[in-house]
Amino acid sequence: MEKIEAWLEDICCEGRLEPASSDASFRRYYRLNDGIQSSIIMDASLQKESVEPFVDIAFRLRDVKVKVPKILVQNREEGFLMLEDMGSRHLLETIDAGNFLHFYDKAIDTIVRMQGAVTEGLPQYDASFLRAEMELMQEWYLEKYLGKTLSEEEQESLDKILNNITNEVLAQPQGYFVHRDFHSRNLMLSPHDEIIVIDFQDARVGAVTYDLVSLLRDCYVSFDPRKIEQLALSFRDKRGLDVDDATFIRWFDFMGLQRHIKVLGIFSRLALRDGKEGYLKDIPLTLKYVLDVAGKYEETKGLVDILTQK
């Protein structure tokens, strides 16, 4: 905090700093209020390498009319950014069973625009990265959180299932801008209900359904599965993808499996390694997504046994 205050003094900014929020990373956010207006200070001093991609991707998204916080002042050396204050109204706190269709439709339109962003120079969501993400589940969820050691037969089965999921994900259209965490905690709402996108610095290039499944099968909130599938198909239509319902839902399902398997590992790691135990309460919904989808397909049914047997 002392370094932030010294920086603010150097750039002639005065006011009261108050904690605004934190996220799953080591970044912290503060609200600076000078009595007239406020701004957000992003403290990425423990992850300075995230500042450059944040700035880069912010401009890419603004170029395709995706609303993101404006960057007011930069200090890349120390890992500080002063950002436009977009308020504190997150989608998670606004959506419910009565309005989620309306807000998800707006967010889907945002994904369509976002996928028009320039992707040159962004890392690829390739086979090795997809697989490495899923392997977090075995290490952190099965072994370290549940204390389960797989038998040789279970290990062979899991390896085959993860390979099948990877291949299915790569079989759908690729080359799209992927936010990687496009969900209700990373979407804010303006006073006019415009979608504001945050936490985009880890963007990659990958599958067409990645951000869609992050949104519609959110690890923090869930709604009627039939309406969720209808929303998924509406995205297909808005994107102009020439593919039948069953094939698109298969793409959507397998992308969701990859993501949710990864998230089981990430939530467990956040709790066990980083002391962020609040994420444990989000494991049951994430696990439900995995079990429901894995049970639908012959290639993944074995995952249900691995995750449910003691």
C-alpha positions in Angstrom: 0.0 0.0 0.0 2.9 2.4 0.8 4.2 2.0 -2.8 0.8 2.8 -4.2 0.4 5.8 -2.1 3.9 7.0 -3.1 3.0 6.5 -6.8 -0.2 8.4 -6.4 1.7 11.3 -4.7 4.1 11.3 -7.6 1.3 11.7 -10.2 -0.4 14.3 -8.0 -3.5 12.2 -7.1 -5.0 12.7 -3.7 -7.9 10.9 -2.0 -8.9 8.0 0.2 -8.0 4.5 -0.8 -10.4 1.7 0.1 -10.3 -2.0 -0.8 -12.6 -2.6 -3.8 -12.2 -6.3 -4.6 -9.8 -9.1 -5.1 -9.8 -12.0 -7.5 -8.5 -15.6 -7.7 -5.0 -14.2 -8.7 -2.6 -12.2 -6.6 -4.0 -8.9 -7.9 -5.8 -6.5 -5.6 -8.1 -3.6 -6.4 -8.6 -0.3 -4.5 -11.1 2.5 -5.0 -9.5 6.0 -4.9 -12.0 8.7 -4.1 -11.0 12.4 -4.0 -14.4 13.6 -3.0 -15.4 14.5 -6.5 -14.8 11.4 -8.6 -13.4 8.0 -8.1 -11.1 5.6 -9.9 -9.9 2.0 -9.5 -6.3 1.2 -8.7 -5.2 -2.2 -9.8 -2.3 -3.5 -7.8 -0.5 -6.3 -9.8 2.8 -5.8 -8.0 2.9 -9.5 -7.3 2.0 -10.4 -10.9 3.7 -7.6 -12.9 3.8 -9.7 -16.0 0.0 -9.5 -16.2 0.0 -5.7 -16.7 1.2 -5.6 -20.3 -1.3 -8.2 -21.6 -4.1 -6.4 -19.6 -3.3 -3.1 -21.4 -2.9 -4.8 -24.8 -6.1 -6.7 -24.6 -8.1 -3.8 -23.3 -7.3 -1.9 -26.5 -8.1 -5.0 -28.7 -11.6 -5.3 -27.0 -12.3 -1.5 -27.2 -11.6 -1.7 -31.0 -14.5 -4.2 -31.4 -16.9 -2.1 -29.3 -16.7 -4.3 -26.2 -17.0 -2.1 -23.1 -14.0 -2.4 -20.7 -12.6 0.0 -18.1 -10.5 2.8 -19.6 -6.9 2.9 -18.6 -6.2 6.3 -17.1 -2.6 6.0 -15.8 0.0 3.2 -16.1 3.0 2.3 -14.0 4.1 -1.0 -15.6 7.4 -1.0 -13.7 5.7 -1.3 -10.3 2.6 -3.2 -11.6 0.0 -0.4 -11.0 -2.8 0.8 -13.2 -5.4 3.5 -12.6 -8.6 2.4 -14.2 -12.0 4.0 -14.9 -14.4 3.2 -12.0 -17.2 1.1 -13.5 -19.1 0.8 -10.2 -19.7 -2.3 -8.2 -22.7 -3.9 -9.9 -21.7 -7.4 -11.0 -23.9 -9.6 -13.2 -23.8 -12.3 -10.4 -25.7 -10.0 -8.0 -28.3 -9.0 -10.6 -29.4 -12.2 -12.5 -32.1 -14.4 -11.3 -34.6 -16.9 -12.7 -36.8 -14.1 -13.9 -34.2 -12.1 -15.9 -31.3 -14.4 -16.8 -32.5 -14.8 -20.4 -32.4 -11.1 -20.9 -28.9 -10.6 -19.4 -27.4 -13.7 -21.0 -28.7 -12.6 -24.4 -26.8 -9.3 -23.9 -23.7 -11.2 -22.8 -23.9 -13.5 -25.8 -23.9 -10.5 -28.1 -20.8 -9.3 -26.3 -19.1 -12.6 -27.0 -19.9 -12.3 -30.7 -18.3 -8.9 -30.8 -15.4 -10.0 -28.6 -14.7 -12.9 -31.1 -14.0 -10.2 -33.7 -11.0 -9.0 -31.7 -7.5 -9.2 -33.2 -5.9 -12.4 -32.0 -2.4 -12.0 -33.5 0.3 -12.7 -30.9 -2.0 -14.3 -28.3 -1.1 -17.8 -27.1 -3.0 -20.8 -28.5 -5.4 -23.0 -26.6 -3.6 -26.1 -28.1 -3.7 -29.7 -27.1 -1.0 -29.6 -24.5 -2.5 -26.6 -22.8 -6.0 -28.1 -22.8 -4.6 -31.3 -21.3 -2.4 -29.5 -18.7 -5.4 -27.6 -17.4 -7.4 -30.7 -16.9 -4.6 -32.5 -15.1 -5.0 -30.0 -12.3 -8.1 -31.9 -11.3 -6.2 -35.1 -10.5 -3.5 -33.4 -8.5 -5.4 -30.9 -6.6 -9.0 -32.2 -6.4 -8.7 -36.0 -6.4 -5.3 -36.4 -4.6 -4.8 -33.4 -2.4 -8.4 -32.4 -1.6 -10.2 -35.8 -1.6 -7.1 -37.9 -0.7 -7.9 -40.4 -3.5 -5.1 -42.3 -5.3 -6.2 -43.8 -8.6 -5.6 -47.4 -9.4 -3.6 -48.3 -12.5 -6.9 -49.1 -14.3 -8.5 -45.8 -13.2 -5.4 -43.9 -14.4 -5.6 -45.5 -17.8 -9.3 -44.7 -18.0 -8.8 -41.1 -17.0 -5.9 -40.6 -19.4 -8.1 -41.9 -22.3 -11.0 -39.7 -21.3 -8.9 -36.6 -21.1 -7.5 -37.3 -24.5 -11.0 -37.8 -25.9 -12.1 -34.5 -24.4 -9.1 -32.7 -25.8 -9.7 -34.2 -29.3 -13.4 -33.2 -29.2 -12.6 -29.7 -28.2 -10.0 -29.3 -31.0 -12.5 -30.7 -33.6 -14.8 -27.7 -33.3 -14.0 -24.4 -35.0 -10.8 -22.8 -33.7 -9.0 -19.4 -34.0 -11.4 -17.3 -31.9 -10.5 -14.8 -29.2 -11.1 -16.5 -25.8 -11.5 -14.4 -22.7 -11.0 -17.6 -20.6 -13.1 -16.4 -17.6 -16.2 -15.0 -19.1 -18.7 -15.5 -16.2 -21.0 -13.5 -13.9 -18.2 -12.4 -11.5 -16.2 -10.9 -14.4 -19.1 -9.1 -16.0 -20.3 -5.8 -14.7 -23.4 -3.8 -15.6 -23.5 -0.1 -16.3 -26.4 2.1 -15.0 -28.0 1.4 -18.5 -27.5 -2.4 -18.2 -24.6 -2.5 -20.7 -22.2 -5.4 -20.2 -18.8 -4.4 -19.0 -16.0 -7.0 -19.3 -13.2 -7.2 -16.8 -10.3 -9.6 -15.9 -9.4 -10.3 -19.5 -5.6 -10.3 -19.3 -5.2 -14.1 -19.7 -6.9 -14.2 -23.1 -5.9 -16.9 -25.7 -6.9 -18.1 -29.1 -9.1 -21.2 -29.1 -12.5 -22.9 -29.6 -15.7 -21.0 -30.6 -17.7 -22.3 -27.5 -15.2 -21.6 -24.7 -16.5 -18.3 -23.5 -20.1 -19.4 -24.2 -19.9 -22.3 -21.8 -18.1 -20.2 -19.2 -21.1 -17.8 -19.3 -24.0 -20.3 -19.6 -22.6 -23.0 -17.3 -21.3 -20.6 -14.7 -19.6 -22.2 -11.7 -21.2 -19.6 -9.4 -24.9 -19.8 -10.5 -27.1 -22.1 -12.6 -30.5 -21.9 -14.3 -32.9 -24.2 -16.2 -30.7 -26.5 -18.3 -33.2 -26.6 -21.2 -33.2 -22.8 -21.5 -29.4 -22.8 -21.2 -29.2 -25.1 -24.3 -31.6 -22.8 -26.1 -29.4 -19.8 -25.4 -26.4 -21.8 -26.6 -28.1 -22.5 -29.9 -29.0 -18.8 -30.2 -25.3 -18.1 -30.0 -24.7 -20.5 -32.9 -27.4 -18.7 -34.9 -25.9 -15.3 -34.1 -22.5 -16.5 -35.1 -23.9 -18.0 -38.3 -22.4 -21.4 -37.7 -23.7 -24.0 -40.2 -24.0 -26.9 -37.8 -27.0 -29.0 -36.5 -28.3 -28.7 -32.9 -26.9 -32.1 -31.8 -23.4 -31.3 -33.0 -23.3 -27.9 -31.6 -24.5 -29.1 -28.2 -21.8 -31.8 -28.3 -19.2 -29.1 -28.9 -20.7 -27.1 -26.0 -20.8 -30.1 -23.7 -17.2 -31.2 -24.3 -15.9 -27.7 -24.0 -17.7 -27.4 -20.7 -16.2 -30.7 -19.5 -12.7 -29.4 -20.2 -13.3 -26.2 -18.4 -15.1 -27.7 -15.4 -12.6 -30.5 -14.9 -9.9 -27.8 -14.8 -11.9 -25.7 -12.4 -12.3 -28.5 -9.9 -8.5 -28.5 -9.7 -8.3 -24.7 -9.6 -10.9 -24.3 -6.8 -9.1 -27.0 -4.7 -5.7 -25.3 -5.3 -7.1 -21.9 -4.3 -8.3 -23.4 -1.1 -5.4 -25.6 -0.2 -2.4 -23.6 -1.5 -3.6 -20.0 -1.3 -5.9 -20.2 1.7 -9.0 -19.0 -0.3 -11.4 -21.5 1.2 -14.4 -19.6 0.0 -14.0 -21.4 -3.4 -14.8 -24.8 -1.8 -18.5 -23.9 -1.7 -18.4 -23.6 -5.5 -17.1 -27.1 -6.0 -20.5 -28.9 -5.8 -22.1 -27.0 -8.8 -18.9 -27.5 -10.8 -18.8 -31.2 -10.0 -22.5 -31.5 -11.0 -21.8 -30.0 -14.4 -19.0 -32.6 -14.9 -21.1 -35.6 -13.8 -24.2 -34.5 -15.8 -22.3 -34.1 -19.0 -19.8 -37.0 -18.6 -22.8 -39.3 -18.1 -24.3 -38.3 -21.5 -21.5 -39.7 -23.6 -19.9 -43.1 -24.0 -16.4 -41.6 -24.3 -16.7 -40.0 -20.9 -18.9 -42.2 -18.7 -15.9 -43.6 -16.9 -15.2 -40.2 -15.4 -18.4 -40.5 -13.4 -17.1 -43.6 -11.6 -13.7 -42.0 -11.0 -15.2 -38.9 -9.4 -17.9 -40.7 -7.3 -16.3 -43.9 -6.1 -14.5 -43.7 -2.7 
